[in-house]
């Protein structure tokens, strides 16, 4: 019974945390006017948290085709969530895909 409570409370904590973060996440994305400046801006605000810290695979410097990037962003892949058109619209996705495909590798 003790194990059940432990798992239940951990799950509840994760659920509440994700819910709260999702309420504030749109504030972190676009600029004050609700617009993206370019593909780099989209990448920094949405992708870099995982893909520049070792959580997700490194994307820069891999010359990924824009069509591949767009497909993965829309459909998700493994641990990466899918992003709907309400989160990243077609124009923003195109800017992001071009940026990821042409960005130089991170120097570490």
FENKAFEN-V884016 format. One record per residue. N is the residue number from 0. RES is the residue in three letters. SS is DSSP state (H for helix, E for strand, L for the rest). Layout:
N,RES,SS ; N,RES,SS
This chain:
0,UNK,L ; 1,UNK,H ; 2,UNK,H ; 3,UNK,H ; 4,UNK,H ; 5,UNK,H ; 6,UNK,H ; 7,UNK,H ; 8,UNK,H ; 9,UNK,H ; 10,UNK,H ; 11,UNK,H ; 12,UNK,H ; 13,UNK,H ; 14,UNK,H ; 15,UNK,H ; 16,UNK,H ; 17,UNK,H ; 18,UNK,H ; 19,UNK,H ; 20,UNK,H ; 21,UNK,H ; 22,UNK,H ; 23,UNK,H ; 24,UNK,H ; 25,UNK,H ; 26,UNK,H ; 27,UNK,H ; 28,UNK,H ; 29,UNK,L ; 30,UNK,L ; 31,UNK,L ; 32,UNK,L ; 33,UNK,L ; 34,UNK,L ; 35,UNK,L ; 36,UNK,L ; 37,UNK,L ; 38,UNK,H ; 39,UNK,H ; 40,UNK,H ; 41,UNK,H ; 42,UNK,H ; 43,UNK,H ; 44,UNK,H ; 45,UNK,H ; 46,UNK,H ; 47,UNK,H ; 48,UNK,H ; 49,UNK,H ; 50,UNK,H ; 51,UNK,L ; 52,UNK,L ; 53,UNK,L ; 54,UNK,L ; 55,UNK,L ; 56,UNK,L ; 57,UNK,L ; 58,UNK,L ; 59,UNK,L ; 60,UNK,L ; 61,UNK,L ; 62,UNK,L ; 63,UNK,L ; 64,UNK,L ; 65,UNK,H ; 66,UNK,H ; 67,UNK,H ; 68,UNK,H ; 69,UNK,H ; 70,UNK,H ; 71,UNK,H ; 72,UNK,H ; 73,UNK,H ; 74,UNK,H ; 75,UNK,L ; 76,UNK,E ; 77,UNK,L ; 78,UNK,L ; 79,UNK,E ; 80,UNK,L ; 81,UNK,L ; 82,UNK,L ; 83,UNK,L ; 84,UNK,L ; 85,UNK,L ; 86,UNK,L ; 87,UNK,L ; 88,UNK,L ; 89,UNK,H ; 90,UNK,H ; 91,UNK,H ; 92,UNK,H ; 93,UNK,H ; 94,UNK,H ; 95,UNK,H ; 96,UNK,H ; 97,UNK,H ; 98,UNK,H ; 99,UNK,H ; 100,UNK,H ; 101,UNK,H ; 102,UNK,L ; 103,UNK,L ; 104,UNK,L ; 105,UNK,L ; 106,UNK,L ; 107,UNK,L
